[in-house]
């Protein structure tokens, strides 16, 4: 049986820490392999974030249906699913309260010009 570690996820800082931070307390328990996968997802979201940040100032490009933004959202959903899967009851409750998994999948753009 693989030994599980307790770590704390900071989504905004895209990091895993051995101690909880003052403002983010997403506690997870996982094997080294599970935590490595979580680190990879955090790194992917960080790269996506950098890409969307670079594209944001383009005045004629709507971020609502931008491939980079779509990729960021998909990877963020994967990250929160992974955190949820490894999370404590408190972490799972927090993610449920955020309703983040549902919101990221529904952009709520039903206006003309937003069709795919």
Secondary structure, 3 states (H helix, E strand, C coil): CCCCEEEEEECCCCEEECCCCCCCCEEEEECHHHHHHHHHHHHHHHHHHHHHHHHCCCCCCCHHHCHHHHHHHHHHHHHHHHHHHHECHHHHHHHHHHCHHHHHHCCCCCCCCCCC
